[in-house]
């Protein structure tokens, strides 16, 4: 569960960064 949460959080952060940077 922890790993899935980490991956999901990472994907969420990357998505925001890509949206802001892009």
C-alpha positions in Angstrom: 0.0 0.0 0.0 2.8 2.4 0.9 4.6 1.7 -2.4 1.4 2.3 -4.4 0.8 5.5 -2.6 4.4 6.6 -3.3 4.1 5.9 -7.0 0.7 7.5 -7.2 2.0 10.6 -5.4 5.1 10.8 -7.7 2.8 10.5 -10.7 0.7 13.3 -9.3 3.6 15.6 -8.6 5.2 14.9 -12.0 1.9 15.7 -13.6 1.6 19.1 -11.9 5.3 19.9 -12.6 4.8 19.1 -16.3 1.6 21.2 -16.4 3.3 24.2 -14.8 6.6 23.8 -16.7 4.9 23.0 -20.0 
